[in-house]
Amino acid sequence: MHYCAEVTIELKSGMLDPEGTTIKRALGHLGYQTTNVSTAKKYLIEVDEESRDIAEQKVDEMCQKLIANPIIHNYTIELRETQ
């Protein structure tokens, strides 16, 4: 089966987000008032596996080994079957 995983990587609570801070400051200079701006990254990963469980396990391993730093990041995986 063919699966597409959408992986969202976000900083854990309490971690500094200099990019988000810079964007918030720039929006303020443009006249937009925001209470918070945080950054996240999204990855789309396509895999061919025998089952949904195996596909999700493989993508989770990818996140743990390479894509996310477990010390500073949280991540979520949304998996859907594609053709």
Secondary structure in CASP SS format (residue, H / E / C, confidence):
PFRMAT SS
TARGET T0000
AUTHOR 0000-0000-0000
METHOD secondary structure of the structure
MODEL  1
M C 1.00
H E 1.00
Y E 1.00
C E 1.00
A E 1.00
E E 1.00
V E 1.00
T E 1.00
I E 1.00
E E 1.00
L E 1.00
K C 1.00
S C 1.00
G C 1.00
M C 1.00
L C 1.00
D C 1.00
P H 1.00
E H 1.00
G H 1.00
T H 1.00
T H 1.00
I H 1.00
K H 1.00
R H 1.00
A H 1.00
L H 1.00
G H 1.00
H H 1.00
L C 1.00
G C 1.00
Y C 1.00
Q C 1.00
T C 1.00
T C 1.00
N C 1.00
V C 1.00
S C 1.00
T C 1.00
A E 1.00
K E 1.00
K E 1.00
Y E 1.00
L E 1.00
I E 1.00
E E 1.00
V E 1.00
D E 1.00
E C 1.00
E C 1.00
S C 1.00
R H 1.00
D H 1.00
I H 1.00
A H 1.00
E H 1.00
Q H 1.00
K H 1.00
V H 1.00
D H 1.00
E H 1.00
M H 1.00
C H 1.00
Q H 1.00
K H 1.00
L H 1.00
I H 1.00
A C 1.00
N C 1.00
P C 1.00
I C 1.00
I C 1.00
H E 1.00
N E 1.00
Y E 1.00
T E 1.00
I E 1.00
E E 1.00
L E 1.00
R E 1.00
E E 1.00
T E 1.00
Q C 1.00
END
